[in-house]
Amino acid sequence: METETVLKRTPLFDTYKKYRAKVIDFGGWELPVQFSSIIEEHEAVRNKAGLFDVSHMGEVLIEGKDAECAIDYLVTNDVTKLAIDQAHYTAMCYPDGGTVDDLLVYKLAEEKYLLVINASNIEKDVKWMKENLKGNVTLKNISSETAQLALQGPKAEAILQKLTDTNLSEIGFFKFKQHVTVAGIQHVLVSRTGYTGEDGFELYLDGENAAELWDKLLEAGEEDGLKPCGLGARDTLRLEARLALYGQELTKDISPLEAGIGFCVKTKKESDFVGKEVLQAQREQGLTRKLVGIEVTGRGIPRHGYPVLSETEEDIGFITSGTHSPTLKKSVGLALVKAEYAEIGTPLKIEVRKKKIDAVVVKAPFYKKD
């Protein structure tokens, strides 16, 4: 007899109904795919502002006198370069160079860090960290008590500024402030980061206060065109900005270098890290596969897993993500292909339900804010 899977819910689940969200199963979580329409929400973020519930993401606190050194061994970026109240993007790798996860590392204090990981990887990541952390450190998984809201778009700062006395213009890109009071709610971590290609903030707070802050943000932003947004727009926005999604651009079989996030792989840092040797060799010898942007010139939308062929119909790779871009009004995607086909302008074919549609390698990101 089959047992029914119980989906996880964020602290905002009861609020979704009030805003007429369409809810789906997303990696074991019951989350909103859209509130109004994906295109409407996408355009709100590009032109005004959108609010996302991303409380399904995982948060891990690592503390102790060896915290910096221990995390530096786990991740590809150089943690020793972080100042307090600064964050950076990085990856954790397996010894063979495949990706455990991509994540953000926040330096809260000299011996205290917050790591933000992908929802579908929480259990796997925590286990991996525990197995590979060295020295005098403690690890605490605070995912279940932490909520995260993302306020994104050109009007994000003006909207958030209405609700706090903290001067938000002082928070630079990938910087943050701790213990900020927002709409009367204390101890909010306000970070100038996001996953949309726009300016904006990610707000970390106690889960008990999430619904109240959600309502107050939407109220404050109503006159500026702020809209609640779901996973659908989150995906089209991040894809236009060429931001990787774990499970698609990054997997245990795809290295961060192959996925095009080499900027956060510091193979020249003095300290060792898991996967360093393989990633160093990939850099020195040259990649055999590369992630490229593609634009469909025929009719059809590229989807994850679709085969990518050369002009002579040789199998050369696969689509990692694809969509019809609401901003560009074109079908675009990311594809992992043999390196010799990665040159911009290279004609390709994509197999869509037994049909072969024409495409071409183009420069990505497809969208960059002015």
MIRO-466376 format. One record per residue (C-alpha): residue in one letter; x, y, z. Coordinates in Angstrom, 3 decimals, padded with zeros to 6 digits, m for minus. Layout:
BEGIN
REC, A, X, Y, Z .
...
end
This chain:
BEGIN
REC, M, 000.000, 000.000, 000.000 .
REC, E, 001.432, 003.379, m001.023 .
REC, T, 001.939, 005.952, 001.706 .
REC, E, 001.016, 009.498, 000.843 .
REC, T, 003.945, 011.914, 000.824 .
REC, V, 003.437, 014.766, 003.267 .
REC, L, 004.708, 017.960, 001.668 .
REC, K, 006.699, 020.444, 003.734 .
REC, R, 005.325, 023.943, 004.181 .
REC, T, 006.906, 027.312, 004.928 .
REC, P, 005.599, 029.580, 007.731 .
REC, L, 003.754, 031.528, 005.007 .
REC, F, 001.645, 028.642, 003.739 .
REC, D, m001.638, 029.922, 005.246 .
REC, T, m000.981, 033.337, 003.668 .
REC, Y, m000.889, 031.906, 000.132 .
REC, K, m004.677, 031.394, 000.048 .
REC, K, m005.292, 035.038, 000.952 .
REC, Y, m003.257, 036.098, m002.108 .
REC, R, m004.820, 033.422, m004.367 .
REC, A, m001.660, 031.470, m005.023 .
REC, K, m001.574, 028.414, m007.266 .
REC, V, 000.389, 025.881, m005.197 .
REC, I, 002.497, 022.972, m006.494 .
REC, D, 004.798, 020.236, m005.191 .
REC, F, 008.334, 021.591, m005.606 .
REC, G, 010.967, 019.106, m004.430 .
REC, G, 008.810, 017.943, m001.527 .
REC, W, 007.570, 021.448, m000.624 .
REC, E, 004.079, 022.879, m001.146 .
REC, L, 004.968, 026.223, m002.744 .
REC, P, 003.293, 028.871, m004.937 .
REC, V, 004.121, 028.633, m008.644 .
REC, Q, 002.223, 031.891, m009.279 .
REC, F, m000.154, 034.370, m007.651 .
REC, S, m001.439, 036.271, m010.715 .
REC, S, 000.477, 035.084, m013.792 .
REC, I, 004.126, 034.230, m014.392 .
REC, I, 004.486, 036.967, m017.030 .
REC, E, 002.823, 039.615, m014.843 .
REC, E, 005.055, 038.708, m011.878 .
REC, H, 008.174, 038.557, m014.066 .
REC, E, 007.467, 042.024, m015.482 .
REC, A, 006.753, 043.426, m012.005 .
REC, V, 010.265, 042.398, m010.887 .
REC, R, 011.930, 043.760, m014.032 .
REC, N, 010.104, 047.116, m013.920 .
REC, K, 008.895, 047.669, m010.339 .
REC, A, 009.218, 045.036, m007.599 .
REC, G, 008.241, 041.507, m006.596 .
REC, L, 008.124, 039.682, m003.267 .
REC, F, 009.054, 035.994, m003.003 .
REC, D, 008.709, 033.537, m000.146 .
REC, V, 011.969, 031.584, m000.175 .
REC, S, 011.644, 030.203, 003.346 .
REC, H, 012.134, 026.680, 001.986 .
REC, M, 015.855, 027.443, 001.580 .
REC, G, 018.184, 025.961, 004.205 .
REC, E, 020.210, 027.884, 006.781 .
REC, V, 023.144, 026.473, 008.728 .
REC, L, 025.156, 028.222, 011.452 .
REC, I, 028.817, 027.252, 011.789 .
REC, E, 030.677, 028.646, 014.800 .
REC, G, 033.947, 028.155, 016.634 .
REC, K, 037.584, 029.197, 016.594 .
REC, D, 038.293, 027.047, 013.510 .
REC, A, 035.117, 028.094, 011.626 .
REC, E, 036.880, 030.098, 008.886 .
REC, C, 039.395, 027.365, 008.170 .
REC, A, 036.773, 024.588, 008.323 .
REC, I, 034.406, 026.316, 005.863 .
REC, D, 037.303, 027.263, 003.577 .
REC, Y, 038.064, 023.536, 003.216 .
REC, L, 034.425, 022.800, 002.321 .
REC, V, 033.923, 025.470, m000.356 .
REC, T, 035.555, 026.608, m003.596 .
REC, N, 035.609, 030.350, m002.881 .
REC, D, 038.123, 032.001, m000.488 .
REC, V, 036.387, 032.465, 002.872 .
REC, T, 039.475, 034.182, 004.332 .
REC, K, 038.727, 037.215, 002.124 .
REC, L, 035.286, 037.831, 003.697 .
REC, A, 034.828, 040.778, 006.054 .
REC, I, 032.160, 040.801, 008.779 .
REC, D, 028.772, 041.743, 007.227 .
REC, Q, 029.907, 040.523, 003.814 .
REC, A, 028.617, 037.497, 001.877 .
REC, H, 029.754, 035.592, m001.159 .
REC, Y, 028.534, 032.944, m003.563 .
REC, T, 030.371, 029.641, m003.676 .
REC, A, 030.058, 025.898, m004.294 .
REC, M, 030.785, 022.725, m002.352 .
REC, C, 032.307, 019.918, m004.383 .
REC, Y, 032.895, 016.206, m004.171 .
REC, P, 036.506, 014.968, m004.515 .
REC, D, 035.806, 014.249, m008.236 .
REC, G, 034.849, 017.914, m008.870 .
REC, G, 031.096, 017.278, m009.102 .
REC, T, 028.899, 019.716, m007.196 .
REC, V, 027.374, 018.979, m003.783 .
REC, D, 025.548, 022.341, m003.827 .
REC, D, 025.879, 026.032, m004.592 .
REC, L, 025.390, 028.331, m001.605 .
REC, L, 025.902, 031.707, 000.044 .
REC, V, 028.319, 032.193, 002.941 .
REC, Y, 027.612, 035.112, 005.312 .
REC, K, 030.300, 036.197, 007.797 .
REC, L, 028.337, 037.204, 010.919 .
REC, A, 031.339, 037.569, 013.276 .
REC, E, 034.989, 036.497, 013.487 .
REC, E, 034.033, 032.942, 014.457 .
REC, K, 030.446, 032.752, 013.225 .
REC, Y, 029.080, 032.101, 009.718 .
REC, L, 025.669, 031.542, 008.157 .
REC, L, 025.513, 029.210, 005.151 .
REC, V, 022.412, 029.358, 002.948 .
REC, I, 021.814, 026.153, 000.979 .
REC, N, 019.230, 024.797, m001.459 .
REC, A, 015.993, 023.402, m000.043 .
REC, S, 016.202, 020.024, m001.796 .
REC, N, 019.745, 019.532, m000.490 .
REC, I, 019.345, 020.403, 003.213 .
REC, E, 019.714, 016.873, 004.618 .
REC, K, 022.431, 015.862, 002.153 .
REC, D, 024.417, 019.095, 002.693 .
REC, V, 024.235, 018.981, 006.490 .
REC, K, 025.440, 015.356, 006.448 .
REC, W, 028.266, 016.267, 004.010 .
REC, M, 029.349, 019.233, 006.141 .
REC, K, 029.357, 017.183, 009.345 .
REC, E, 031.476, 014.495, 007.672 .
REC, N, 033.991, 017.007, 006.297 .
REC, L, 034.191, 019.809, 008.881 .
REC, K, 037.543, 019.874, 010.653 .
REC, G, 038.713, 021.436, 013.903 .
REC, N, 036.944, 023.148, 016.775 .
REC, V, 033.536, 024.032, 015.270 .
REC, T, 029.838, 023.510, 015.927 .
REC, L, 027.158, 023.169, 013.263 .
REC, K, 023.504, 024.014, 013.827 .
REC, N, 020.810, 023.500, 011.209 .
REC, I, 018.385, 026.422, 011.780 .
REC, S, 016.377, 025.914, 008.565 .
REC, S, 013.087, 025.014, 010.262 .
REC, E, 012.966, 028.147, 012.434 .
REC, T, 014.243, 030.613, 009.811 .
REC, A, 012.136, 032.365, 007.169 .
REC, Q, 013.493, 034.129, 004.111 .
REC, L, 011.708, 036.718, 001.978 .
REC, A, 013.180, 038.156, m001.220 .
REC, L, 012.178, 041.671, m002.267 .
REC, Q, 013.491, 042.196, m005.789 .
REC, G, 013.305, 044.853, m008.479 .
REC, P, 014.253, 048.480, m009.209 .
REC, K, 011.821, 049.797, m006.560 .
REC, A, 012.860, 047.293, m003.850 .
REC, E, 015.046, 049.737, m001.904 .
REC, A, 012.436, 052.529, m001.892 .
REC, I, 009.736, 050.124, m000.656 .
REC, L, 011.851, 048.559, 002.086 .
REC, Q, 013.156, 051.957, 003.196 .
REC, K, 009.584, 052.957, 004.160 .
REC, L, 009.643, 050.250, 006.844 .
REC, T, 013.066, 050.725, 008.448 .
REC, D, 015.261, 053.469, 009.935 .
REC, T, 018.395, 051.653, 008.733 .
REC, N, 019.924, 053.458, 005.746 .
REC, L, 019.644, 050.793, 003.035 .
REC, S, 021.810, 052.707, 000.552 .
REC, E, 024.744, 051.908, 002.876 .
REC, I, 024.317, 048.191, 002.192 .
REC, G, 026.445, 047.409, m000.869 .
REC, F, 026.036, 044.430, m003.237 .
REC, F, 026.711, 041.168, m001.360 .
REC, K, 026.860, 043.109, 001.931 .
REC, F, 024.323, 042.860, 004.752 .
REC, K, 023.249, 044.299, 008.085 .
REC, Q, 022.247, 042.271, 011.118 .
REC, H, 019.621, 042.984, 013.794 .
REC, V, 017.683, 045.424, 011.609 .
REC, T, 014.152, 046.403, 012.671 .
REC, V, 011.737, 046.199, 009.717 .
REC, A, 008.052, 047.138, 010.163 .
REC, G, 008.521, 046.844, 013.930 .
REC, I, 009.960, 043.317, 013.598 .
REC, Q, 013.372, 043.056, 015.242 .
REC, H, 016.488, 041.023, 014.424 .
REC, V, 016.040, 040.869, 010.655 .
REC, L, 019.187, 040.194, 008.618 .
REC, V, 018.941, 042.418, 005.517 .
REC, S, 021.177, 041.297, 002.652 .
REC, R, 021.657, 042.965, m000.744 .
REC, T, 021.555, 039.717, m002.696 .
REC, G, 019.037, 037.960, m004.916 .
REC, Y, 018.317, 035.502, m007.683 .
REC, T, 016.601, 037.623, m010.329 .
REC, G, 019.254, 039.759, m012.041 .
REC, E, 017.748, 042.860, m010.379 .
REC, D, 018.693, 044.946, m007.373 .
REC, G, 016.977, 043.879, m004.181 .
REC, F, 017.189, 042.332, m000.744 .
REC, E, 016.889, 038.987, 000.965 .
REC, L, 015.452, 039.206, 004.477 .
REC, Y, 016.167, 036.483, 007.050 .
REC, L, 014.031, 036.398, 010.169 .
REC, D, 012.317, 034.218, 012.741 .
REC, G, 009.644, 032.106, 011.022 .
REC, E, 006.997, 033.253, 013.514 .
REC, N, 007.185, 036.811, 012.142 .
REC, A, 007.257, 035.950, 008.426 .
REC, A, 003.533, 036.301, 007.638 .
REC, E, 003.356, 039.682, 009.373 .
REC, L, 006.361, 041.011, 007.449 .
REC, W, 005.000, 039.629, 004.154 .
REC, D, 001.726, 041.530, 004.626 .
REC, K, 003.452, 044.744, 005.696 .
REC, L, 005.827, 044.690, 002.729 .
REC, L, 002.991, 044.185, 000.236 .
REC, E, 001.019, 046.981, 001.896 .
REC, A, 004.008, 049.365, 001.792 .
REC, G, 004.753, 048.497, m001.830 .
REC, E, 001.216, 048.566, m003.211 .
REC, E, 001.510, 052.112, m004.603 .
REC, D, 004.844, 051.159, m006.244 .
REC, G, 003.376, 048.141, m008.033 .
REC, L, 004.845, 045.468, m005.739 .
REC, K, 003.425, 042.018, m006.481 .
REC, P, 003.672, 038.673, m004.660 .
REC, C, 005.618, 036.286, m006.912 .
REC, G, 005.918, 032.528, m007.225 .
REC, L, 008.426, 029.948, m008.412 .
REC, G, 007.464, 030.362, m012.076 .
REC, A, 008.682, 033.958, m012.304 .
REC, R, 011.650, 033.137, m010.083 .
REC, D, 012.759, 030.599, m012.686 .
REC, T, 012.268, 032.809, m015.777 .
REC, L, 014.028, 035.733, m014.039 .
REC, R, 017.053, 033.711, m012.919 .
REC, L, 017.353, 032.022, m016.315 .
REC, E, 017.402, 035.354, m018.183 .
REC, A, 020.186, 036.435, m015.804 .
REC, R, 022.032, 033.109, m016.360 .
REC, L, 021.959, 032.161, m012.684 .
REC, A, 022.530, 028.463, m012.046 .
REC, L, 019.886, 026.176, m010.554 .
REC, Y, 021.057, 023.148, m008.585 .
REC, G, 019.762, 019.949, m010.165 .
REC, Q, 019.943, 021.511, m013.636 .
REC, E, 023.080, 023.601, m014.326 .
REC, L, 024.857, 022.104, m011.303 .
REC, T, 024.723, 018.446, m010.256 .
REC, K, 026.986, 015.787, m008.760 .
REC, D, 028.064, 015.126, m012.375 .
REC, I, 028.618, 018.773, m013.401 .
REC, S, 031.498, 020.783, m011.940 .
REC, P, 031.229, 024.508, m011.109 .
REC, L, 033.714, 025.239, m013.924 .
REC, E, 031.613, 023.365, m016.496 .
REC, A, 028.535, 025.236, m015.222 .
REC, G, 030.223, 028.581, m015.860 .
REC, I, 030.606, 029.714, m012.232 .
REC, G, 034.396, 029.610, m012.315 .
REC, F, 034.513, 033.100, m010.751 .
REC, C, 033.787, 031.478, m007.380 .
REC, V, 036.329, 028.646, m007.774 .
REC, K, 039.603, 029.866, m006.289 .
REC, T, 042.022, 027.101, m007.258 .
REC, K, 044.878, 029.518, m006.444 .
REC, K, 043.887, 029.962, m002.800 .
REC, E, 046.605, 028.651, m000.503 .
REC, S, 044.418, 026.301, 001.483 .
REC, D, 043.216, 022.962, 000.212 .
REC, F, 039.515, 022.331, m000.447 .
REC, V, 037.480, 019.287, m001.447 .
REC, G, 037.741, 018.790, m005.220 .
REC, K, 040.595, 021.300, m005.677 .
REC, E, 042.925, 018.903, m007.499 .
REC, V, 040.333, 017.907, m010.125 .
REC, L, 039.130, 021.482, m010.651 .
REC, Q, 042.737, 022.672, m011.026 .
REC, A, 043.310, 019.992, m013.689 .
REC, Q, 040.083, 020.995, m015.506 .
REC, R, 041.355, 024.584, m015.614 .
REC, E, 044.851, 023.682, m016.785 .
REC, Q, 043.881, 021.077, m019.371 .
REC, G, 040.769, 022.892, m020.634 .
REC, L, 037.140, 021.880, m020.235 .
REC, T, 035.669, 019.183, m022.439 .
REC, R, 032.106, 020.498, m021.794 .
REC, K, 030.838, 024.054, m021.380 .
REC, L, 027.560, 025.689, m020.440 .
REC, V, 026.326, 027.980, m023.220 .
REC, G, 023.390, 030.269, m023.851 .
REC, I, 021.173, 029.251, m026.752 .
REC, E, 018.415, 030.986, m028.644 .
REC, V, 015.829, 029.012, m030.597 .
REC, T, 015.540, 030.236, m034.187 .
REC, G, 012.912, 027.617, m035.077 .
REC, R, 009.600, 026.997, m033.300 .
REC, G, 009.528, 025.421, m029.862 .
REC, I, 010.714, 025.838, m026.287 .
REC, P, 013.850, 024.050, m025.056 .
REC, R, 013.272, 022.136, m021.810 .
REC, H, 015.542, 020.500, m019.251 .
REC, G, 017.004, 017.240, m020.552 .
REC, Y, 016.254, 017.763, m024.268 .
REC, P, 019.148, 016.482, m026.432 .
REC, V, 021.310, 019.055, m028.231 .
REC, L, 022.730, 018.090, m031.624 .
REC, S, 025.295, 019.591, m033.967 .
REC, E, 024.309, 020.738, m037.465 .
REC, T, 025.282, 017.274, m038.694 .
REC, E, 023.035, 015.805, m035.964 .
REC, E, 025.798, 014.444, m033.749 .
REC, D, 024.704, 014.227, m030.091 .
REC, I, 026.780, 016.944, m028.353 .
REC, G, 024.982, 017.680, m025.076 .
REC, F, 021.668, 018.553, m023.454 .
REC, I, 019.512, 021.458, m022.311 .
REC, T, 019.907, 022.238, m018.610 .
REC, S, 017.183, 024.954, m018.492 .
REC, G, 014.924, 026.579, m021.051 .
REC, T, 011.918, 028.881, m021.296 .
REC, H, 010.141, 031.478, m023.378 .
REC, S, 011.775, 034.678, m022.132 .
REC, P, 009.102, 037.233, m021.099 .
REC, T, 011.635, 040.083, m021.448 .
REC, L, 013.115, 039.125, m024.829 .
REC, K, 009.948, 037.489, m026.243 .
REC, K, 012.136, 034.646, m027.517 .
REC, S, 012.748, 031.018, m026.559 .
REC, V, 016.111, 030.743, m024.817 .
REC, G, 017.976, 028.186, m022.770 .
REC, L, 021.214, 027.001, m021.249 .
REC, A, 022.893, 023.884, m022.606 .
REC, L, 025.881, 021.815, m021.542 .
REC, V, 027.687, 020.956, m024.776 .
REC, K, 031.026, 019.639, m026.000 .
REC, A, 033.518, 022.505, m025.716 .
REC, E, 034.185, 022.693, m029.466 .
REC, Y, 030.536, 023.735, m030.006 .
REC, A, 030.566, 026.525, m027.405 .
REC, E, 031.561, 029.351, m029.741 .
REC, I, 028.991, 032.168, m030.063 .
REC, G, 027.184, 031.892, m033.397 .
REC, T, 027.494, 028.081, m033.616 .
REC, P, 024.310, 026.650, m035.181 .
REC, L, 022.727, 023.753, m033.259 .
REC, K, 019.622, 021.583, m033.293 .
REC, I, 017.461, 020.682, m030.308 .
REC, E, 015.390, 017.527, m030.252 .
REC, V, 011.890, 018.481, m029.095 .
REC, R, 009.506, 015.523, m028.980 .
REC, K, 011.130, 013.773, m031.965 .
REC, K, 011.292, 017.021, m033.955 .
REC, K, 014.569, 018.850, m034.485 .
REC, I, 014.393, 022.619, m034.093 .
REC, D, 017.084, 025.110, m035.060 .
REC, A, 019.007, 027.074, m032.445 .
REC, V, 022.192, 029.091, m032.156 .
REC, V, 024.761, 029.681, m029.404 .
REC, V, 024.395, 033.234, m028.050 .
REC, K, 025.980, 035.362, m025.360 .
REC, A, 024.540, 034.897, m021.871 .
REC, P, 023.260, 036.366, m019.573 .
REC, F, 020.351, 037.073, m021.897 .
REC, Y, 019.347, 040.039, m019.714 .
REC, K, 021.421, 042.563, m017.765 .
REC, K, 019.921, 045.461, m015.858 .
REC, D, 021.085, 048.902, m017.049 .
end
